[in-house]
Amino acid sequence: MSERSVTVYTRENCHLCAEAIATIERVADEEDVTVEMELIDVDTDEELRETYGERVPYILLDGSPAFKYRVDEARLRRKLTGSRSSE
């Protein structure tokens, strides 16, 4: 089982954010990948709010930009299960 880091820039009452988080959790479970997920509310920090604005969810996988607005399930599966050059 591998472990991956996921950061989700989100905000309260964001249905796309909820969908993205649910998709990440479901796919990770199906692929037997442990995901350490950090949720960051962009509205708690003025700089984050300015940086991301309405562009949430914004998702990083192992520190690299992976998805914006919606998570493509097939791409997520490839990203989670593919070999990582850093390992």
Number of C-alpha atoms within 10 A of each C-alpha: 7 11 13 16 15 21 21 22 22 27 21 10 8 12 13 17 24 14 15 24 20 13 17 20 16 13 16 20 12 10 13 14 17 15 19 12 16 13 15 16 16 23 16 10 11 10 11 14 17 11 11 15 13 14 13 22 29 21 25 18 18 16 11 11 12 17 18 18 16 16 21 14 14 10 11 18 16 10 14 24 15 9 9 9 5 4 4
